[in-house]
Amino acid sequence: MIPASVLGALILGIPLLVLAWVFLHRQRPVFYFAVVLILVGLGYQITTGASEDIAHMVLGAPEPVAAPAAQPAN
């Protein structure tokens, strides 16, 4: 199973790279710069945990629910 952080990065990264290729493939330096910016943005999202949230949102995984607080014994 792919970790959620990697899956979130793939969900965002692949379409962005395809769009960069379609619009910038004739201008190689600009395309390479766009690829670097995409990688930096994905790295930031992985380190902040946003890519995991994106993967859970896209896949429809249930969000974790906090357990109720323990009641003191009387």
C-alpha positions in Angstrom: 0.0 0.0 0.0 1.3 3.5 -0.9 1.6 5.9 2.1 -0.9 8.7 2.1 1.8 11.4 1.9 3.2 9.9 -1.3 -0.2 9.3 -2.8 -1.2 12.9 -2.2 2.0 14.1 -3.8 1.3 11.9 -6.9 -2.3 13.1 -7.0 -1.1 16.7 -7.3 2.2 16.2 -9.0 1.3 14.1 -12.1 -1.4 16.5 -13.4 0.9 19.5 -12.8 3.8 17.9 -14.6 1.5 17.0 -17.6 0.3 20.6 -17.8 3.8 22.0 -17.6 4.8 19.6 -20.4 1.9 20.6 -22.6 2.4 24.3 -22.2 6.2 24.6 -21.8 7.8 21.7 -23.6 9.2 23.9 -26.4 10.9 26.2 -23.9 13.2 23.8 -22.1 14.7 26.2 -19.5 11.2 27.4 -18.5 9.9 23.9 -18.3 12.8 22.8 -16.1 12.2 25.8 -13.8 8.5 24.8 -13.6 9.4 21.2 -12.7 11.7 22.5 -9.9 8.9 24.8 -8.6 6.5 21.8 -8.6 8.9 19.6 -6.7 9.6 22.3 -4.1 5.8 22.8 -3.7 5.2 19.1 -3.3 8.1 18.8 -0.8 6.5 21.6 1.3 3.2 19.9 1.2 4.7 16.6 2.3 6.5 18.2 5.2 3.4 20.0 6.5 1.2 17.0 6.1 -1.1 18.6 3.5 -0.5 15.8 1.0 -1.9 13.3 3.4 -5.1 15.4 3.8 -5.4 15.7 0.1 -5.1 11.9 -0.4 -7.7 11.3 2.3 -10.0 13.8 0.7 -9.7 12.4 -2.8 -10.0 8.8 -1.8 -12.8 9.5 0.7 -11.1 7.8 3.6 -12.8 8.3 6.9 -11.2 10.9 9.2 -10.0 9.6 12.5 -12.3 10.3 15.4 -11.0 11.2 18.8 -11.9 8.7 21.6 -14.1 10.2 24.3 -12.4 11.3 27.5 -12.3 8.8 30.2 -14.8 9.3 33.1 -13.3 9.3 36.6 -14.3 6.3 38.7 -16.5 7.1 41.7 
